[in-house]
Amino acid sequence: MTSSRRRLPHPVLLGPSAALVLLAAVGCTSTDPAASVSVPTPSSEAAAYCRALHKELPSSVAGLERSDPAPRSDLTAGWGDGAIVLRCGVARPAKMDDAQAKAAEADGVNWLLEQREDDGPRFTTTLRKAYVEVSLSAAYAHDATPLAAFAAPVKKTVPSGL
């Protein structure tokens, strides 16, 4: 039995086709902020405060159930599939040096407010031994009430001071 192969008159390049398939696959991946969050790399002292905070965080915030982002870490937490994301042990924001920076206070915890262009606000605790950052989705553009849910856990686990 003989088999014959038919040769194409011109070489066919599969490279561009493969690239299109790869681009299509990338285009279909999730852009949900809950899908992945950058895990901070704090000092060992700050990490200890963050681990304690993680144990005290509520199971729901503003009516949203807890749904921690990937990768799982004691330094991150989330609610409502990325609507609210907490990161503990973040670096001190440069905006804290701005005398005109905006701030908020929620049940005895002070927060630096940073407005983000394409998203909701980001808040970072001030005057604490570890910086705790809470990012809110655009749905909370003018609503800082979710911060109240973090006041008691932050006060209990992250001491005041610099």
C-alpha positions in Angstrom: 0.0 0.0 0.0 1.5 3.3 -1.0 0.6 6.6 0.4 1.1 9.7 -1.4 1.5 13.1 0.1 0.3 16.1 -1.7 2.6 19.1 -1.4 1.3 22.5 -1.3 2.6 24.8 -4.0 3.5 27.5 -1.5 4.8 27.0 2.1 2.1 27.6 4.7 3.2 29.5 7.8 1.4 28.4 10.9 3.1 31.0 13.1 0.6 33.9 12.5 -2.3 31.5 12.9 -1.0 30.2 16.2 -0.4 33.8 17.3 -4.1 34.7 16.5 -5.3 31.7 18.5 -3.1 32.8 21.5 -4.4 36.3 21.2 -7.9 35.1 21.2 -7.3 33.0 24.2 -5.8 35.9 26.1 -8.7 38.1 25.1 -11.0 35.5 26.7 -9.2 35.4 30.0 -10.8 37.1 33.0 -10.1 40.7 33.7 -12.1 40.5 37.0 -10.1 42.3 39.7 -10.8 39.4 42.0 -9.0 37.0 39.7 -5.6 38.1 40.8 -4.2 40.6 43.3 -0.6 41.5 44.0 0.4 40.2 47.4 2.4 42.7 49.4 5.9 41.9 50.8 5.9 43.6 54.2 8.5 43.4 57.0 8.1 40.4 59.3 6.7 42.7 62.0 4.0 44.1 59.7 3.3 40.6 58.3 2.5 39.4 61.8 0.0 42.2 62.3 -1.5 41.3 58.9 -1.9 37.7 59.8 -3.7 38.7 63.0 -5.9 41.1 61.0 -6.7 38.4 58.4 -8.2 36.2 61.2 -10.5 39.1 62.4 -11.8 40.2 59.0 -15.6 39.9 58.5 -17.3 37.3 56.4 -19.4 40.0 54.7 -18.9 43.7 54.0 -21.6 46.1 52.7 -23.8 43.0 52.1 -21.1 41.3 50.0 -19.8 37.9 50.9 -16.2 37.2 51.3 -14.4 35.9 48.2 -10.7 36.1 48.6 -8.6 36.8 45.5 -5.8 34.6 44.0 -3.2 33.8 45.1 -4.5 33.0 48.5 -2.6 34.9 51.2 -3.0 36.1 54.8 -2.1 39.5 53.3 -5.1 39.8 51.0 -8.9 39.5 51.2 -11.9 40.3 49.1 -15.6 40.7 49.1 -18.1 40.6 46.3 -15.7 39.1 43.6 -13.4 42.0 43.7 -15.8 44.8 44.5 -13.8 45.3 47.8 -10.2 44.2 48.0 -8.0 44.5 51.1 -4.2 44.2 51.1 -2.3 44.4 54.3 1.4 45.3 54.5 1.5 47.6 51.5 4.2 50.2 51.1 3.6 53.6 52.4 1.8 55.6 49.6 3.8 58.6 48.4 0.5 60.5 48.5 0.9 60.6 52.3 3.6 63.3 51.8 1.1 65.6 50.1 -0.3 68.2 52.5 -3.3 68.5 50.2 -4.2 64.8 50.3 -7.7 63.8 51.2 -8.5 61.7 54.2 -11.4 59.9 55.8 -12.1 58.6 59.3 -14.2 55.5 60.0 -14.9 54.5 63.6 -11.6 55.7 64.9 -9.4 54.6 62.0 -7.9 57.2 59.7 -7.5 56.5 56.0 -5.8 58.3 53.1 -8.1 58.6 50.1 -6.7 58.2 46.6 -9.1 58.6 43.7 -8.3 56.3 40.8 -9.2 57.3 37.3 -10.7 54.1 35.9 -11.8 52.6 39.2 -13.3 53.4 42.6 -11.4 54.9 45.5 -8.5 53.4 47.3 -8.0 53.9 51.0 -4.8 53.3 53.1 -4.6 53.4 56.9 -2.5 56.1 58.4 -0.6 56.2 61.6 -0.5 52.4 62.0 2.4 49.9 62.3 1.3 48.3 59.1 -0.4 49.9 56.1 -3.8 48.4 55.2 -5.1 49.2 51.8 -8.8 48.9 50.8 -9.7 49.3 47.1 -13.3 49.8 46.3 -15.0 49.3 42.9 -16.5 52.2 40.9 -19.8 51.4 42.5 -18.3 53.0 45.7 -17.0 56.1 44.0 -18.7 58.3 46.5 -19.3 55.9 49.4 -16.7 55.1 52.0 -19.1 53.2 54.3 -17.5 49.8 53.7 -14.5 51.1 55.7 -16.5 50.9 58.9 -16.4 47.1 58.6 -12.6 47.2 58.9 -12.3 49.6 61.8 -12.7 47.2 64.7 -10.4 44.5 63.2 -7.7 47.1 62.3 -7.9 48.7 65.8 -7.6 45.3 67.4 -4.7 43.9 65.4 -2.6 46.7 63.9 -1.3 49.1 66.6 -1.2 52.8 66.2 2.2 54.4 65.6 4.8 54.6 62.8 
